[in-house]
Amino acid sequence: MLSDRSTATVRATLPAVGAAIGDIADLFYKKLFAAHPELLRDLFNRGNQASGDQRKALAGSIAAFATALVEQPGTRPDVMLDRIAHKHASLGVTPEQYEVVHTHLFAAIADVLGDAVTPEVAAAWDEVYWLMANALIAIEERLYAQQGVAAGDVWREWEVAARAEETEDVATFLLRPAEDTPAPDFRPGQYVSVQVELADGARQIRQYSLSGAPGSGLRSITVKRVRGQGSPDGEVSRHLHEHIRVGDLLRVSVPYGDLVLDHLDAPLLLASAGIGCTPMLSMLEYLAQEGHRGPVTVVHGDRSPAEHALRTDHVRLTEKLPDAEAHFWYEAPEAGQPANRTGLVDLDGITVRPGTHAYLCGPLPFMRAVRAQLLEAGVRPADVHYEVFGPDLWLASS
């Protein structure tokens, strides 16, 4: 991994770089988009750039990787790298783009840290960058090969075969390949990227979990319209809700994502909140199709039953499993809702079986709270798997 000389330099400078990494990331993006405005227009999420979430995620990943190199030199943070690589592959990132990032990132480091960036310091952090970049390039190359596509060639045209309004703000789009090619395989829990052309000509991209099970030539995505509360509405979700109808074409990537249903011989716990139910529905449908007989605990929290997207499917698929139970919490419940299922999800009183593997998807505070309760119940940290919609701010704050 990191050379001995660079390890000493990175260890000595990590506090200073860590303290300034937010400023470095902010300046990096300014430099990158000034030189390559097409990246902000057609690759990066403009909403996450405006909110600062992408900057925080980048800063967190760099700091976490560098810390792992100096504190655990015999290991590599593969879980973090896999999550980033899956997202990159779904966007069609290519090895050449890492050179572009390197140029502007190191220019930002030099500008922010000034004279502290000696040749020795620059060389050490250059080694950190390329260790991370080359690891990601290798993982992404494998991911592209698994889907039978060239690096970056992930986009295909899909036709909207049907559209269903699940709630006031949630719609499901059933998709079929527009070209005479088979739909690429996916694993329950994975997502696709969807790129749409907006009114200003930008081709913005967002990721949406596949909400159905594998095995069909059709694919479904369930999209919640993001309504900005004090900030702009979500650009892509608003476009999909307002403009996309049956017969329209969508540009969709091949599937990726590292939150995949595994460990089927263990007790399973599928926990979600809000639109985070979508990968869990894919997992539940797969388990039902496969005749799964092991114990499954389904946990979901939402604002109200009316806002619980795919609620009927959540209940129906759970009832198809012989050893499964569902527990729903609502902040604004209907009459008759049990008091212990009113408010936020609370696992107190829920049986968490020994050896449970848990899968989580939803807002970050929800996942933190559920994970903490699972650990208290004896679930191993390595057996808690999660998906973050958007930049991984869990990592950035860890």
Secondary structure, DSSP 8 states (H G I E B T S, - for coil): ---HHHHHHHHHHHHHHHHHHHHHHHHHHHHHHHH-HHHHHHTS-HHHHHHTHHHHHHHHHHHHHHHHHHH-TT---HHHHHHHHHHHHHHT--HHHHHHHHHHHHHHHHHHHGGG--HHHHHHHHHHHHHHHHHHHHHHHHHHHHTT--TT--EEEEEEEEEEEEETTEEEEEEEESSSS------TT-EEEEEEE-TTS-EEEEEEEB-S-SSSS-EEEEEE----SSS---HHHHHHHHH--TT-EEEEE--B-S-----TTS-EEEEEEGGGHHHHHHHHHHHHHTT--S-EEEEEEES-GGG-TTHHHHHHHHHHSTTEEEEEEESS--TT--GGGBSS---TTS---TT-EEEEES-HHHHHHHHHHHHHTT--GGGEEEE-SSS-HHHHT-
